Amino acid sequence: MHESFDPAQVATIDGPLIRLGDKVVTAGSCFAANLVPYLEKAGFTYLRTEYTHPLYTKIPPENLSYAKFSAGYGNIYTTAQLQQLLLRALGEFEPVERVWCVDDRYIDPFRPGLRYAARSAREFDALTTAHLRAVVRAFSECDVFIFTLGLTEGWVSKADGAVFPACPGTVAGEFDATAHAFHNFNVEEVTESLLAFIAKLREINPSVRVILTVSPVPLVATAENQHVLASTVYSKSVLRVAAETAVRRNAGVEYFPSYEIITGPQAPKDFYEADRRNVSASAVETVMSAFFSACERSDGLKGAAAPEVPVIAPAASALSTALVDFECEEAAQAR
């Protein structure tokens, strides 16, 4: 007889993942943005160090998750991109392509979808400096850092290996085959950049605890000469091995199995929407229920209840799916 799945049984980590009063910072792929409203609604402190300037109130809201994370870095898909963000913020890496000038606009190649683009080099420098300072604050002041590994495929600069969040020319900028290249990171590269990031993070924040997850969202397209399903399995396998290696080599680094909860054989069919790509609200609720069962409650024990997810009408669900697709640079590249 098939037994019902209890998500709380998945959370077997010793000690609470998050303690009351901890300042939490998150980063990662599109799926990582799902964590933020749950954390805040559950009463945990989500550390925010960067906000939209009040003078920009007439600009439409950001559409690529910049405002959802602790500092406005948006979706971070690869471990190399994460490592380079911290190095840039600390002044230890300055990409050759640090700005794109397009139609009198100064665009950040590492935040190409920002609604507001600087109108001068001086303004671009001021905005970028403020952003990177906010990144340092977030990483150095948090008690818990949660990173969702999303992809192995990326687009890089041939000059210095700088990793872009999207292929130049999709969200913004122009693709130049002499300057830009596709790269599918292997397990050694992903592991090396993840370990290097953790080491650098602990240089500025020695006591930080790190929680790693793998995004359950499959690739919408691949730049490899193979079926996207094969690329998805490769990517998720590499990311899972890298995460496990980081846990085994570092105290205070834990893995939370959101990927396994949603993609494992015990998962019901409705954990994905009809398109079989977008994760459903019920799946996110199940993941967060398991996650909060491993966090501290107000009485000092583990087992804080996950906040309820409102029932979503079919029309609203379809709109939500479309918005998730639009908020993902990977989906934009597929178009």
C-alpha atoms as a printed R data frame, in Angstrom:
    type eleno elety resid chain resno      x      y       z
1   ATOM     1    CA   MET     A     1  0.000  0.000   0.000
2   ATOM     2    CA   HIS     A     2  1.363  3.424  -0.985
3   ATOM     3    CA   GLU     A     3  1.941  5.684   2.007
4   ATOM     4    CA   SER     A     4  1.300  9.414   1.834
5   ATOM     5    CA   PHE     A     5  4.360 11.624   1.599
6   ATOM     6    CA   ASP     A     6  5.261 13.566   4.717
7   ATOM     7    CA   PRO     A     7  7.503 16.527   3.745
8   ATOM     8    CA   ALA     A     8  8.631 16.960   7.340
9   ATOM     9    CA   GLN     A     9 10.456 13.619   7.116
10  ATOM    10    CA   VAL     A    10 12.778 15.101   4.502
11  ATOM    11    CA   ALA     A    11 14.111 17.738   6.864
12  ATOM    12    CA   THR     A    12 16.548 15.599   8.848
13  ATOM    13    CA   ILE     A    13 19.197 18.273   9.383
14  ATOM    14    CA   ASP     A    14 20.454 18.550  12.949
15  ATOM    15    CA   GLY     A    15 19.742 21.919  14.529
16  ATOM    16    CA   PRO     A    16 17.489 24.594  13.053
17  ATOM    17    CA   LEU     A    17 18.240 25.812   9.560
18  ATOM    18    CA   ILE     A    18 17.172 29.299  10.601
19  ATOM    19    CA   ARG     A    19 16.909 30.609  14.129
20  ATOM    20    CA   LEU     A    20 14.574 33.365  15.203
21  ATOM    21    CA   GLY     A    21 16.373 36.659  14.885
22  ATOM    22    CA   ASP     A    22 18.698 35.426  12.130
23  ATOM    23    CA   LYS     A    23 19.163 37.824   9.235
24  ATOM    24    CA   VAL     A    24 18.627 35.862   6.028
25  ATOM    25    CA   VAL     A    25 19.913 36.620   2.525
26  ATOM    26    CA   THR     A    26 18.962 34.576  -0.522
27  ATOM    27    CA   ALA     A    27 20.236 34.346  -4.086
28  ATOM    28    CA   GLY     A    28 19.917 32.031  -7.035
29  ATOM    29    CA   SER     A    29 17.761 31.142  -9.990
30  ATOM    30    CA   CYS     A    30 14.120 32.028 -10.629
31  ATOM    31    CA   PHE     A    31 12.949 29.435  -8.089
32  ATOM    32    CA   ALA     A    32 14.919 31.188  -5.338
33  ATOM    33    CA   ALA     A    33 12.588 34.190  -5.501
34  ATOM    34    CA   ASN     A    34  9.797 31.940  -4.180
35  ATOM    35    CA   LEU     A    35 11.504 31.739  -0.791
36  ATOM    36    CA   VAL     A    36 11.361 35.423   0.039
37  ATOM    37    CA   PRO     A    37  7.639 36.026   0.707
38  ATOM    38    CA   TYR     A    38  7.419 32.801   2.703
39  ATOM    39    CA   LEU     A    39 10.346 33.756   4.907
40  ATOM    40    CA   GLU     A    40  8.927 37.211   5.581
41  ATOM    41    CA   LYS     A    41  5.399 35.958   6.221
42  ATOM    42    CA   ALA     A    42  6.740 33.340   8.639
43  ATOM    43    CA   GLY     A    43  8.333 36.091  10.714
44  ATOM    44    CA   PHE     A    44 11.958 35.612   9.769
45  ATOM    45    CA   THR     A    45 14.167 38.614   9.105
46  ATOM    46    CA   TYR     A    46 14.906 38.952   5.396
47  ATOM    47    CA   LEU     A    47 17.837 41.327   5.133
48  ATOM    48    CA   ARG     A    48 17.408 44.009   2.474
49  ATOM    49    CA   THR     A    49 20.251 46.399   1.750
50  ATOM    50    CA   GLU     A    50 19.141 47.915  -1.555
51  ATOM    51    CA   TYR     A    51 15.877 49.625  -2.429
52  ATOM    52    CA   THR     A    52 14.542 51.475  -5.436
53  ATOM    53    CA   HIS     A    53 15.225 55.184  -5.026
54  ATOM    54    CA   PRO     A    54 12.006 57.126  -4.232
55  ATOM    55    CA   LEU     A    55 12.696 59.448  -7.185
56  ATOM    56    CA   TYR     A    56 12.105 56.454  -9.478
57  ATOM    57    CA   THR     A    57  8.496 55.915  -8.400
58  ATOM    58    CA   LYS     A    58  7.203 56.548 -11.930
59  ATOM    59    CA   ILE     A    59  9.299 53.727 -13.354
60  ATOM    60    CA   PRO     A    60  7.371 50.425 -13.693
61  ATOM    61    CA   PRO     A    61  8.343 47.662 -11.231
62  ATOM    62    CA   GLU     A    62 11.317 45.513 -12.130
63  ATOM    63    CA   ASN     A    63 10.463 42.458 -14.206
64  ATOM    64    CA   LEU     A    64 13.533 40.280 -13.676
65  ATOM    65    CA   SER     A    65 13.548 39.809  -9.883
66  ATOM    66    CA   TYR     A    66 16.032 42.585  -9.071
67  ATOM    67    CA   ALA     A    67 13.823 44.006  -6.330
68  ATOM    68    CA   LYS     A    68 12.971 40.598  -4.872
69  ATOM    69    CA   PHE     A    69 16.408 39.814  -3.477
70  ATOM    70    CA   SER     A    70 18.423 41.333  -0.633
71  ATOM    71    CA   ALA     A    71 20.434 43.543  -2.985
72  ATOM    72    CA   GLY     A    72 19.377 44.228  -6.553
73  ATOM    73    CA   TYR     A    73 21.416 41.492  -8.204
74  ATOM    74    CA   GLY     A    74 18.449 39.654  -9.728
75  ATOM    75    CA   ASN     A    75 18.552 36.006 -10.714
76  ATOM    76    CA   ILE     A    76 21.957 34.330 -10.330
77  ATOM    77    CA   TYR     A    77 22.011 31.117 -12.336
78  ATOM    78    CA   THR     A    78 25.563 29.766 -12.035
79  ATOM    79    CA   THR     A    79 28.063 29.432  -9.234
80  ATOM    80    CA   ALA     A    80 30.616 31.318 -11.335
81  ATOM    81    CA   GLN     A    81 28.222 34.248 -11.608
82  ATOM    82    CA   LEU     A    82 27.753 34.209  -7.820
83  ATOM    83    CA   GLN     A    83 31.495 34.082  -7.157
84  ATOM    84    CA   GLN     A    84 32.175 36.934  -9.560
85  ATOM    85    CA   LEU     A    85 29.441 39.084  -8.016
86  ATOM    86    CA   LEU     A    86 31.159 38.923  -4.640
87  ATOM    87    CA   LEU     A    87 34.595 39.529  -6.157
88  ATOM    88    CA   ARG     A    88 33.264 42.555  -8.065
89  ATOM    89    CA   ALA     A    89 31.639 43.901  -4.898
90  ATOM    90    CA   LEU     A    90 34.929 43.568  -3.025
91  ATOM    91    CA   GLY     A    91 36.889 45.278  -5.786
92  ATOM    92    CA   GLU     A    92 38.821 42.115  -6.634
93  ATOM    93    CA   PHE     A    93 37.457 41.630 -10.152
94  ATOM    94    CA   GLU     A    94 36.527 44.254 -12.727
95  ATOM    95    CA   PRO     A    95 35.170 42.823 -15.972
96  ATOM    96    CA   VAL     A    96 36.426 44.108 -19.288
97  ATOM    97    CA   GLU     A    97 32.792 44.566 -20.323
98  ATOM    98    CA   ARG     A    98 31.597 46.530 -17.300
99  ATOM    99    CA   VAL     A    99 29.093 48.666 -19.233
100 ATOM   100    CA   TRP     A   100 27.206 48.537 -22.535
101 ATOM   101    CA   CYS     A   101 26.397 51.822 -24.247
102 ATOM   102    CA   VAL     A   102 23.210 51.497 -26.308
103 ATOM   103    CA   ASP     A   103 21.208 54.452 -27.674
104 ATOM   104    CA   ASP     A   104 22.549 56.919 -25.095
105 ATOM   105    CA   ARG     A   105 21.826 54.450 -22.290
106 ATOM   106    CA   TYR     A   106 24.484 52.913 -20.059
107 ATOM   107    CA   ILE     A   107 23.477 49.318 -19.342
108 ATOM   108    CA   ASP     A   108 24.921 47.027 -16.692
109 ATOM   109    CA   PRO     A   109 25.795 43.732 -18.466
110 ATOM   110    CA   PHE     A   110 25.249 41.903 -15.187
111 ATOM   111    CA   ARG     A   111 21.809 43.470 -14.644
112 ATOM   112    CA   PRO     A   112 20.702 43.923 -18.261
113 ATOM   113    CA   GLY     A   113 16.981 44.015 -17.561
114 ATOM   114    CA   LEU     A   114 16.913 46.901 -15.106
115 ATOM   115    CA   ARG     A   115 13.981 49.195 -15.891
116 ATOM   116    CA   TYR     A   116 16.163 52.225 -15.320
117 ATOM   117    CA   ALA     A   117 19.365 52.557 -17.329
118 ATOM   118    CA   ALA     A   118 21.859 55.292 -16.506
119 ATOM   119    CA   ARG     A   119 21.998 58.275 -18.849
120 ATOM   120    CA   SER     A   120 25.695 59.033 -18.429
121 ATOM   121    CA   ALA     A   121 28.931 57.294 -17.511
122 ATOM   122    CA   ARG     A   122 29.056 59.230 -14.262
123 ATOM   123    CA   GLU     A   123 25.536 58.167 -13.308
124 ATOM   124    CA   PHE     A   124 26.290 54.561 -14.230
125 ATOM   125    CA   ASP     A   125 29.376 54.555 -12.001
126 ATOM   126    CA   ALA     A   126 27.422 56.019  -9.076
127 ATOM   127    CA   LEU     A   127 24.563 53.524  -9.407
128 ATOM   128    CA   THR     A   128 26.897 50.545  -9.827
129 ATOM   129    CA   THR     A   129 29.053 51.572  -6.873
130 ATOM   130    CA   ALA     A   130 25.971 51.907  -4.656
131 ATOM   131    CA   HIS     A   131 24.700 48.508  -5.824
132 ATOM   132    CA   LEU     A   132 27.971 46.711  -5.131
133 ATOM   133    CA   ARG     A   133 28.202 48.315  -1.691
134 ATOM   134    CA   ALA     A   134 24.723 46.955  -0.973
135 ATOM   135    CA   VAL     A   135 25.915 43.501  -2.058
136 ATOM   136    CA   VAL     A   136 28.840 43.651   0.381
137 ATOM   137    CA   ARG     A   137 26.515 44.730   3.184
138 ATOM   138    CA   ALA     A   138 24.095 41.893   2.490
139 ATOM   139    CA   PHE     A   139 26.788 39.226   2.365
140 ATOM   140    CA   SER     A   140 28.750 40.532   5.341
141 ATOM   141    CA   GLU     A   141 25.776 41.165   7.662
142 ATOM   142    CA   CYS     A   142 23.653 38.052   7.119
143 ATOM   143    CA   ASP     A   143 23.520 35.151   9.556
144 ATOM   144    CA   VAL     A   144 22.189 32.715   6.959
145 ATOM   145    CA   PHE     A   145 22.843 32.713   3.218
146 ATOM   146    CA   ILE     A   146 20.594 30.554   1.037
147 ATOM   147    CA   PHE     A   147 21.674 29.848  -2.536
148 ATOM   148    CA   THR     A   148 19.630 27.967  -5.113
149 ATOM   149    CA   LEU     A   149 21.814 26.467  -7.840
150 ATOM   150    CA   GLY     A   150 20.004 26.737 -11.153
151 ATOM   151    CA   LEU     A   151 22.057 26.171 -14.313
152 ATOM   152    CA   THR     A   152 25.384 25.011 -15.688
153 ATOM   153    CA   GLU     A   153 24.918 26.678 -19.080
154 ATOM   154    CA   GLY     A   154 25.998 30.291 -19.408
155 ATOM   155    CA   TRP     A   155 27.382 32.978 -21.661
156 ATOM   156    CA   VAL     A   156 30.811 34.350 -20.933
157 ATOM   157    CA   SER     A   157 33.240 37.003 -22.068
158 ATOM   158    CA   LYS     A   158 36.116 35.611 -24.100
159 ATOM   159    CA   ALA     A   159 38.338 38.374 -22.710
160 ATOM   160    CA   ASP     A   160 38.208 37.477 -19.019
161 ATOM   161    CA   GLY     A   161 35.588 34.781 -18.409
162 ATOM   162    CA   ALA     A   162 33.023 37.187 -16.941
163 ATOM   163    CA   VAL     A   163 29.678 35.376 -16.731
164 ATOM   164    CA   PHE     A   164 26.550 37.158 -17.937
165 ATOM   165    CA   PRO     A   165 23.074 36.364 -16.550
166 ATOM   166    CA   ALA     A   166 21.756 36.133 -20.137
167 ATOM   167    CA   CYS     A   167 23.194 35.848 -23.604
168 ATOM   168    CA   PRO     A   168 24.172 39.345 -24.749
169 ATOM   169    CA   GLY     A   169 21.612 40.582 -27.248
170 ATOM   170    CA   THR     A   170 18.596 38.878 -25.650
171 ATOM   171    CA   VAL     A   171 17.603 41.052 -22.700
172 ATOM   172    CA   ALA     A   172 19.939 43.900 -23.704
173 ATOM   173    CA   GLY     A   173 23.187 44.602 -25.513
174 ATOM   174    CA   GLU     A   174 24.425 42.947 -28.684
175 ATOM   175    CA   PHE     A   175 25.917 39.527 -29.257
176 ATOM   176    CA   ASP     A   176 29.441 39.541 -30.672
177 ATOM   177    CA   ALA     A   177 30.829 36.135 -31.628
178 ATOM   178    CA   THR     A   178 34.373 37.480 -31.320
179 ATOM   179    CA   ALA     A   179 33.758 38.600 -27.713
180 ATOM   180    CA   HIS     A   180 31.092 36.267 -26.331
181 ATOM   181    CA   ALA     A   181 30.881 32.494 -26.048
182 ATOM   182    CA   PHE     A   182 28.558 29.799 -24.749
183 ATOM   183    CA   HIS     A   183 29.997 27.670 -21.948
184 ATOM   184    CA   ASN     A   184 28.510 24.675 -20.192
185 ATOM   185    CA   PHE     A   185 30.307 24.413 -16.852
186 ATOM   186    CA   ASN     A   186 31.433 20.954 -15.791
187 ATOM   187    CA   VAL     A   187 31.307 19.501 -12.304
188 ATOM   188    CA   GLU     A   188 34.877 20.520 -11.467
189 ATOM   189    CA   GLU     A   189 34.254 24.124 -12.522
190 ATOM   190    CA   VAL     A   190 30.942 24.422 -10.681
191 ATOM   191    CA   THR     A   191 32.394 22.887  -7.525
192 ATOM   192    CA   GLU     A   192 35.512 25.039  -7.648
193 ATOM   193    CA   SER     A   193 33.607 28.317  -7.996
194 ATOM   194    CA   LEU     A   194 31.107 27.329  -5.290
195 ATOM   195    CA   LEU     A   195 33.881 26.430  -2.843
196 ATOM   196    CA   ALA     A   196 35.766 29.623  -3.715
197 ATOM   197    CA   PHE     A   197 32.642 31.688  -3.100
198 ATOM   198    CA   ILE     A   198 32.074 30.121   0.318
199 ATOM   199    CA   ALA     A   199 35.695 30.712   1.279
200 ATOM   200    CA   LYS     A   200 35.551 34.351   0.172
201 ATOM   201    CA   LEU     A   201 32.185 34.863   1.891
202 ATOM   202    CA   ARG     A   202 33.665 33.636   5.156
203 ATOM   203    CA   GLU     A   203 36.538 36.070   4.850
204 ATOM   204    CA   ILE     A   204 34.041 38.911   5.332
205 ATOM   205    CA   ASN     A   205 31.488 36.962   7.398
206 ATOM   206    CA   PRO     A   206 33.211 34.140   9.340
207 ATOM   207    CA   SER     A   207 30.126 32.936  11.214
208 ATOM   208    CA   VAL     A   208 27.661 32.824   8.315
209 ATOM   209    CA   ARG     A   209 25.726 29.602   7.802
210 ATOM   210    CA   VAL     A   210 25.067 28.530   4.208
211 ATOM   211    CA   ILE     A   211 22.079 26.565   2.930
212 ATOM   212    CA   LEU     A   212 22.266 25.154  -0.589
213 ATOM   213    CA   THR     A   213 19.378 23.976  -2.736
214 ATOM   214    CA   VAL     A   214 19.004 22.951  -6.368
215 ATOM   215    CA   SER     A   215 16.237 24.454  -8.486
216 ATOM   216    CA   PRO     A   216 13.633 21.907  -9.631
217 ATOM   217    CA   VAL     A   217 12.799 24.013 -12.696
218 ATOM   218    CA   PRO     A   218 13.998 22.216 -15.856
219 ATOM   219    CA   LEU     A   219 15.748 24.026 -18.688
220 ATOM   220    CA   VAL     A   220 13.379 25.624 -21.187
221 ATOM   221    CA   ALA     A   221 16.040 25.394 -23.912
222 ATOM   222    CA   THR     A   222 19.660 24.368 -24.365
223 ATOM   223    CA   ALA     A   223 22.546 25.698 -26.410
224 ATOM   224    CA   GLU     A   224 24.000 22.202 -26.598
225 ATOM   225    CA   ASN     A   225 23.413 20.034 -29.683
226 ATOM   226    CA   GLN     A   226 21.120 17.648 -27.846
227 ATOM   227    CA   HIS     A   227 17.594 17.404 -26.485
228 ATOM   228    CA   VAL     A   228 16.775 19.798 -23.668
229 ATOM   229    CA   LEU     A   229 15.863 16.857 -21.404
230 ATOM   230    CA   ALA     A   230 19.394 15.484 -21.648
231 ATOM   231    CA   SER     A   231 20.795 18.932 -20.885
232 ATOM   232    CA   THR     A   232 18.462 19.284 -17.904
233 ATOM   233    CA   VAL     A   233 19.564 15.978 -16.389
234 ATOM   234    CA   TYR     A   234 23.227 16.854 -16.925
235 ATOM   235    CA   SER     A   235 22.816 20.308 -15.387
236 ATOM   236    CA   LYS     A   236 20.906 19.188 -12.307
237 ATOM   237    CA   SER     A   237 23.269 16.257 -11.741
238 ATOM   238    CA   VAL     A   238 26.326 18.498 -11.830
239 ATOM   239    CA   LEU     A   239 24.713 21.037  -9.490
240 ATOM   240    CA   ARG     A   240 23.650 18.355  -7.019
241 ATOM   241    CA   VAL     A   241 27.170 16.869  -6.893
242 ATOM   242    CA   ALA     A   242 28.715 20.330  -6.422
243 ATOM   243    CA   ALA     A   243 26.305 21.119  -3.594
244 ATOM   244    CA   GLU     A   244 27.054 17.815  -1.880
245 ATOM   245    CA   THR     A   245 30.796 18.393  -2.191
246 ATOM   246    CA   ALA     A   246 30.473 21.839  -0.617
247 ATOM   247    CA   VAL     A   247 28.496 20.387   2.300
248 ATOM   248    CA   ARG     A   248 31.028 17.626   2.935
249 ATOM   249    CA   ARG     A   249 34.005 19.991   2.843
250 ATOM   250    CA   ASN     A   250 32.590 22.825   4.943
251 ATOM   251    CA   ALA     A   251 31.164 22.950   8.430
252 ATOM   252    CA   GLY     A   252 28.098 25.138   8.635
253 ATOM   253    CA   VAL     A   253 27.025 24.402   5.063
254 ATOM   254    CA   GLU     A   254 23.810 22.396   4.682
255 ATOM   255    CA   TYR     A   255 21.826 21.042   1.754
256 ATOM   256    CA   PHE     A   256 18.040 21.269   1.658
257 ATOM   257    CA   PRO     A   257 16.336 18.866  -0.788
258 ATOM   258    CA   SER     A   258 13.791 21.090  -2.535
259 ATOM   259    CA   TYR     A   259 14.819 19.498  -5.841
260 ATOM   260    CA   GLU     A   260 14.214 15.978  -4.549
261 ATOM   261    CA   ILE     A   261 10.861 16.867  -2.958
262 ATOM   262    CA   ILE     A   262  9.484 18.162  -6.250
263 ATOM   263    CA   THR     A   263 11.126 15.823  -8.770
264 ATOM   264    CA   GLY     A   264 11.371 12.567  -6.804
265 ATOM   265    CA   PRO     A   265  9.186  9.516  -7.533
266 ATOM   266    CA   GLN     A   266  6.993 10.314  -4.513
267 ATOM   267    CA   ALA     A   267  5.975 13.690  -5.958
268 ATOM   268    CA   PRO     A   268  2.423 13.997  -7.291
269 ATOM   269    CA   LYS     A   269  1.803 15.054 -10.878
270 ATOM   270    CA   ASP     A   270  0.378 18.413  -9.849
271 ATOM   271    CA   PHE     A   271  3.764 19.563  -8.506
272 ATOM   272    CA   TYR     A   272  4.237 20.975 -12.004
273 ATOM   273    CA   GLU     A   273  1.857 23.104 -14.021
274 ATOM   274    CA   ALA     A   274  0.362 21.797 -17.263
275 ATOM   275    CA   ASP     A   275  3.446 22.954 -19.179
276 ATOM   276    CA   ARG     A   276  5.494 20.483 -17.075
277 ATOM   277    CA   ARG     A   277  8.102 23.164 -16.463
278 ATOM   278    CA   ASN     A   278  6.749 25.691 -13.993
279 ATOM   279    CA   VAL     A   279  6.543 24.528 -10.389
280 ATOM   280    CA   SER     A   280  3.010 24.701  -8.983
281 ATOM   281    CA   ALA     A   281  1.880 26.610  -5.902
282 ATOM   282    CA   SER     A   282  1.156 23.329  -4.105
283 ATOM   283    CA   ALA     A   283  4.719 22.148  -4.747
284 ATOM   284    CA   VAL     A   284  6.187 25.367  -3.360
285 ATOM   285    CA   GLU     A   285  3.913 25.035  -0.340
286 ATOM   286    CA   THR     A   286  5.141 21.479   0.252
287 ATOM   287    CA   VAL     A   287  8.781 22.530  -0.030
288 ATOM   288    CA   MET     A   288  8.284 25.426   2.361
289 ATOM   289    CA   SER     A   289  6.420 23.212   4.811
290 ATOM   290    CA   ALA     A   290  9.410 20.867   4.895
291 ATOM   291    CA   PHE     A   291 11.809 23.789   5.119
292 ATOM   292    CA   PHE     A   292 10.044 25.443   8.037
293 ATOM   293    CA   SER     A   293  9.837 22.117   9.877
294 ATOM   294    CA   ALA     A   294 13.628 22.415  10.161
295 ATOM   295    CA   CYS     A   295 13.553 26.021  11.414
296 ATOM   296    CA   GLU     A   296 13.197 27.393  14.929
297 ATOM   297    CA   ARG     A   297  9.776 28.235  16.333
298 ATOM   298    CA   SER     A   298  8.995 31.033  18.751
299 ATOM   299    CA   ASP     A   299  9.192 28.515  21.624
300 ATOM   300    CA   GLY     A   300 12.787 27.697  20.707
301 ATOM   301    CA   LEU     A   301 12.007 24.356  19.059
302 ATOM   302    CA   LYS     A   302 12.186 23.278  15.452
303 ATOM   303    CA   GLY     A   303  8.987 23.108  13.448
304 ATOM   304    CA   ALA     A   304  7.669 26.534  12.480
305 ATOM   305    CA   ALA     A   305  4.604 26.123  10.299
306 ATOM   306    CA   ALA     A   306  4.810 27.340   6.730
307 ATOM   307    CA   PRO     A   307  2.393 30.143   5.871
308 ATOM   308    CA   GLU     A   308 -0.675 29.153   3.910
309 ATOM   309    CA   VAL     A   309 -0.679 29.579   0.165
310 ATOM   310    CA   PRO     A   310 -3.872 31.204  -1.119
311 ATOM   311    CA   VAL     A   311 -6.026 29.323  -3.598
312 ATOM   312    CA   ILE     A   312 -5.239 30.600  -7.088
313 ATOM   313    CA   ALA     A   313 -7.998 30.835  -9.675
314 ATOM   314    CA   PRO     A   314 -7.212 29.242 -13.086
315 ATOM   315    CA   ALA     A   315 -6.990 32.597 -14.872
316 ATOM   316    CA   ALA     A   316 -4.685 34.006 -12.194
317 ATOM   317    CA   SER     A   317 -2.603 30.840 -12.289
318 ATOM   318    CA   ALA     A   318 -2.102 31.192 -16.039
319 ATOM   319    CA   LEU     A   319 -1.073 34.813 -15.571
320 ATOM   320    CA   SER     A   320  1.297 33.844 -12.778
321 ATOM   321    CA   THR     A   321  2.936 31.230 -15.011
322 ATOM   322    CA   ALA     A   322  3.385 33.802 -17.780
323 ATOM   323    CA   LEU     A   323  4.950 36.241 -15.337
324 ATOM   324    CA   VAL     A   324  7.353 33.634 -14.009
325 ATOM   325    CA   ASP     A   325  8.444 32.905 -17.572
326 ATOM   326    CA   PHE     A   326  8.904 36.608 -18.246
327 ATOM   327    CA   GLU     A   327 10.911 37.083 -15.074
328 ATOM   328    CA   CYS     A   328 13.409 34.421 -16.128
329 ATOM   329    CA   GLU     A   329 16.275 35.429 -18.405
330 ATOM   330    CA   GLU     A   330 16.622 31.791 -19.478
331 ATOM   331    CA   ALA     A   331 13.100 31.887 -20.922
332 ATOM   332    CA   ALA     A   332 13.891 35.166 -22.655
333 ATOM   333    CA   GLN     A   333 16.875 33.528 -24.358
334 ATOM   334    CA   ALA     A   334 14.616 30.736 -25.645
335 ATOM   335    CA   ARG     A   335 12.448 33.315 -27.396
